[in-house]
């Protein structure tokens, strides 16, 4: 059974780690900080567009949350690799 509270809570917790990793990258500055700032804005616009499209074509909020969690997991993996 789907629990929207649990999924939303997990998304918030997982996203907090990405925020932490991105702030460190931004604080270091330089070309990596600039690239991360640009990437962050582009990713957010794309994710929002994807969410709107999903909902417009009859997708569920559960699908949107699951997809956001996939994006967050990919960002965590990418930011920890460097």
C-alpha positions as a Markdown table, in Angstrom:
| # | Residue | x | y | z |
|---|---|---|---|---|
| 1 | Unk | 0.0 | 0.0 | 0.0 |
| 2 | Unk | 1.3 | 3.4 | -0.9 |
| 3 | Unk | 1.9 | 5.8 | 1.9 |
| 4 | Unk | 2.2 | 9.4 | 0.6 |
| 5 | Unk | 3.4 | 10.8 | 3.9 |
| 6 | Unk | 6.3 | 8.2 | 4.1 |
| 7 | Unk | 7.4 | 8.8 | 0.5 |
| 8 | Unk | 7.3 | 12.6 | 0.9 |
| 9 | Unk | 9.2 | 12.3 | 4.1 |
| 10 | Unk | 11.9 | 10.1 | 2.5 |
| 11 | Unk | 12.2 | 12.6 | -0.4 |
| 12 | Unk | 12.7 | 15.4 | 2.0 |
| 13 | Unk | 15.4 | 13.5 | 3.9 |
| 14 | Unk | 17.2 | 12.3 | 0.8 |
| 15 | Unk | 17.1 | 15.8 | -0.7 |
| 16 | Unk | 18.7 | 17.3 | 2.4 |
| 17 | Unk | 21.9 | 15.3 | 1.6 |
| 18 | Unk | 22.0 | 16.7 | -1.9 |
| 19 | Unk | 21.5 | 20.2 | -0.6 |
| 20 | Unk | 24.5 | 19.7 | 1.8 |
| 21 | Unk | 26.7 | 18.3 | -1.0 |
| 22 | Unk | 25.8 | 21.1 | -3.4 |
| 23 | Unk | 26.4 | 23.8 | -0.8 |
| 24 | Unk | 29.9 | 22.4 | -0.2 |
| 25 | Unk | 30.5 | 22.5 | -4.0 |
| 26 | Unk | 29.2 | 26.0 | -4.3 |
| 27 | Unk | 31.2 | 27.2 | -1.3 |
| 28 | Unk | 34.4 | 26.0 | -2.9 |
| 29 | Unk | 33.6 | 28.1 | -5.9 |
| 30 | Unk | 35.6 | 28.1 | -9.0 |
| 31 | Unk | 34.6 | 26.5 | -12.2 |
| 32 | Unk | 33.1 | 23.5 | -10.4 |
| 33 | Unk | 30.9 | 25.8 | -8.2 |
| 34 | Unk | 29.7 | 27.7 | -11.3 |
| 35 | Unk | 29.0 | 24.5 | -13.2 |
| 36 | Unk | 27.1 | 23.1 | -10.2 |
| 37 | Unk | 25.0 | 26.3 | -9.9 |
| 38 | Unk | 24.1 | 26.1 | -13.6 |
| 39 | Unk | 23.4 | 22.4 | -13.4 |
| 40 | Unk | 21.2 | 22.9 | -10.3 |
| 41 | Unk | 18.9 | 25.4 | -12.1 |
| 42 | Unk | 18.7 | 23.4 | -15.3 |
| 43 | Unk | 17.9 | 20.2 | -13.4 |
| 44 | Unk | 15.1 | 21.8 | -11.4 |
| 45 | Unk | 13.5 | 23.3 | -14.5 |
| 46 | Unk | 13.6 | 19.9 | -16.2 |
| 47 | Unk | 12.3 | 18.0 | -13.2 |
| 48 | Unk | 9.4 | 20.4 | -12.8 |
| 49 | Unk | 8.5 | 20.1 | -16.5 |
| 50 | Unk | 8.6 | 16.4 | -16.2 |
| 51 | Unk | 6.3 | 16.4 | -13.1 |
| 52 | Unk | 3.8 | 18.7 | -14.8 |
| 53 | Unk | 3.8 | 16.6 | -18.0 |
| 54 | Unk | 3.3 | 13.4 | -15.9 |
| 55 | Unk | 0.3 | 14.9 | -14.1 |
| 56 | Unk | -1.2 | 16.4 | -17.3 |
| 57 | Unk | -1.2 | 13.0 | -19.0 |
| 58 | Unk | -2.9 | 11.3 | -16.0 |
| 59 | Unk | 0.1 | 10.2 | -13.9 |
| 60 | Unk | -0.3 | 10.0 | -10.2 |
| 61 | Unk | 1.4 | 12.1 | -7.5 |
| 62 | Unk | 3.0 | 8.9 | -6.4 |
| 63 | Unk | 4.7 | 8.6 | -9.8 |
| 64 | Unk | 6.0 | 12.1 | -9.5 |
| 65 | Unk | 7.4 | 11.6 | -6.0 |
| 66 | Unk | 9.1 | 8.3 | -7.1 |
| 67 | Unk | 10.7 | 10.1 | -10.1 |
| 68 | Unk | 11.9 | 13.0 | -7.9 |
| 69 | Unk | 13.5 | 10.4 | -5.6 |
| 70 | Unk | 15.3 | 8.9 | -8.6 |
| 71 | Unk | 16.7 | 12.3 | -9.5 |
| 72 | Unk | 17.8 | 12.9 | -6.0 |
| 73 | Unk | 19.5 | 9.5 | -5.8 |
| 74 | Unk | 21.4 | 10.2 | -9.1 |
| 75 | Unk | 22.5 | 13.6 | -7.8 |
| 76 | Unk | 23.7 | 12.1 | -4.5 |
| 77 | Unk | 25.7 | 9.5 | -6.4 |
| 78 | Unk | 27.2 | 12.1 | -8.8 |
| 79 | Unk | 28.1 | 14.5 | -6.0 |
| 80 | Unk | 29.7 | 11.9 | -3.8 |
| 81 | Unk | 31.8 | 10.5 | -6.7 |
| 82 | Unk | 33.9 | 13.6 | -7.2 |
